[in-house]
Amino acid sequence: MFKWTDVKQFCEKDGWKLYKQTNRWYYRKIMPDGTLKRVKIYMEDAEISALMWKEILARQLQVSQADFDAIINRPPGK
């Protein structure tokens, strides 16, 4: 299972920018074609349900599970 901190780590490693912080972190990323991606991350270390996880990957991060894993496992600074 994945946690909200995994999503935050993904955003930081993949070049997303933090644009707002309340009781959640809000990240966005402008893609080369001009498309804007946005994600809202809860400030807790709780696990994300399987159904919600699939929705986050597909609708907000717009990456496959394999791409998410590759970015999470990438050494810092690469």
Long-range contacts (C-beta under 8 A, 24 or more apart in sequence): 1-47, 1-48, 1-50, 1-53, 2-47, 2-48, 2-53, 3-45, 3-46, 3-47, 3-48, 4-41, 4-42, 4-43, 4-44, 4-45, 4-46, 4-48, 5-45, 6-72, 7-39, 7-41, 7-48, 7-56, 7-61, 8-41, 9-72, 10-61, 10-68, 10-71, 10-72, 11-39, 11-41, 13-71, 13-72, 13-74, 13-76, 14-71, 37-61, 37-62
